[in-house]
Amino acid sequence: MKYKFLILTLLWTAAAMAQKQPLSVAELSINIPVSIEQALPTKQQDGVYYYGFQQGDKVLLSIETEKAGQPVNLEVREFASGSMIYKARDQKKVKNLQLTVPQKMVYQFILTSATEKPIPARLHLKRQPNGAETRHFNTNITWKQSSDTTWATTTDKVAIKGELIPTTLIDKTFRVASKANLNPSRVAIPFKLPPNTVHWVYWVGVGQESVEELKNMTSMAAKGAAGLTAGVSPVAAFGLGLIPSLPQVNASGNIDYYFMSKASADKFVADADSDWKHFGFAQGSGIISDYKKVLPSETPKTPDGALYAVFRNSNTVTGLDITLKVVAFEQEKKYVNKQVRKPVKIEQTLLPVFGE
């Protein structure tokens, strides 16, 4: 029993001593350079080496030059902070230099020749772990790129949505003769939309009764009626969203209307049998009054930038007065001073990643 206990004690002691034995980190044949312009973590270069260590590790460093007694310069830095851990110059012998690691970190080892020529050498790097739990720690590291941004707050003029500004393009009443009359029974009215139009509205009314109905909109007890009494026309008020609708008579009449390009409008007015074509976004057949709000996405592009509202009177003997109103709406350009956070400097940095 006594011998058994002694054997167990010896085995335990041997195991404990084995755990305290230094572990090899690197055994490198190196060429120590005369100088180092810049130490780059991801670039393999002579004289600069990076390894990770655990808290409590003892780092053991030895350098064997090819020719004994050749002097070298040695620096050991903590990578994250750049703080100096150890520095020595003109060292002719570096044997088991011991450094204790206060916490888990990456060490940067920098070697340069203290002569005017590079020095072939052998680098021995070991670690003695503080305990069994960190014995298998991986000292090799990889690198990941990270962006470090410096910000500044400045005051800039920032565009915001302003009010909608209505512009009246057409507000006129004209006669469209009957088929039997010598005057034309077809009429074309051109107009061009402003460049920054966000939408536009047209209203067509036949005869005085339709015009009177539109005028009576000012007395409507509807949303935005106050805007009407302030001098805003009903067509503009509709385009501004102040009122929900405009007068529209659904009874049958004798006026047809379309929107065309100049080429088709000329054919339409000159000859009933011409090969004219109208745009599909809006039209009316046999109407007394009609209206629509039109978006830029619906509005066709024409060679001269103009649209033509064309009208045809299908009545054989009676000429008709037509009122056409077209109002375009542009967004007011408005700017306010606003504090804006802007990046003024972006630095790409490299961060070490410990091996698993």
Protein Blocks (a to p, Z undefined) as FASTA:
>chain_A
ZZmmmmmmmmmmmmmmmmmpccdfbdcdddddfbdfbacfklccehiacddddehiacdd
ddddfbghiacddddddfklopafbdcehiabdghiacddfbdcddddddddfbfbdcdd
ddddddddfbfklmmpcfbdcddddddddddddddddddddddddddfbdcddddddfkl
mbdcbdcddddddfklcbdcddddedjklmmmmmmmmmpccehklmmmnopafklmmmno
pafbdcddfbdcfbdcddddfklmmmmmmpmkbccdddfkbccehiabdcddddfklpcc
dfkopacdddddfbfklccdddddddddddddddddddddddfbdcddddddddZZ
